């Protein structure tokens, strides 16, 4: 009976060891296996068998990670203080590097994204920060992708989400926009006056060359004024017309 009990215990122990040696990795997972503390190989997906006590495995998720970069205080090149936050999309390409080359690749990537965001945006002026987001996104992504390559990480995209300004800066930008609109309105008005004066000068030159045309225009103006019956009109007669009447009487 004692032997039967010992045999059963051995079977239970073997079953426990067998279960502890089995690992199942999903399609998007890989296992970085260490043997006696040294890197052995990357396994997965599917069923993985480990030697208990000798081999250990670290799971690595290969799916794209969406990392929210918290708001960062950025001082632009024109000395404007703003708060900027962004979202980062990256994934692990080399599980071995992601586990061996850095202690925690998620934390490391997050911290690197924060510092890179401040460094890149600090080289640009506020107007560029507001108007050229696509180019800034590309610049930040290129810097992050180059620095995380040693960790086996591929940065797919970076998107600046919000650029928050303080109230005084918002009012200053509103005044600047209003002044710009007034400047454009004045320029358009001045251009219109210039074009109108040029046309009037051309008309005066044409009328000056043809005296008959001047008299015809004069009569047309009188006709348009006479259409208003409520007005009393006093107008001078052309000297040429009076001279013609006097010559006829003689």
Secondary structure, 3 states (H helix, E strand, C coil): CHHHHHHHHHHHHHHHHHHHHEEEECCCEEEEEEECCEEEEEECCEEEECCCCCEEEEEEECCCEEEEEEEEEEECCCCCEEEEEEEEEEEECCHHHHHHCCCCHHHHHHHHHHHHHHHHHCCCCHHHHHHCHHHHHHHHHHHHHHHHHHHCEEEEEEEEEEEECCHHHHHHHHHHHHHHHHHHHHHHHHHHHHHHHHHHHHHHHHHHHCHHHHHHHHHHHHHHHHCCCCCCCCCCCCHHHHHHHHHHHC
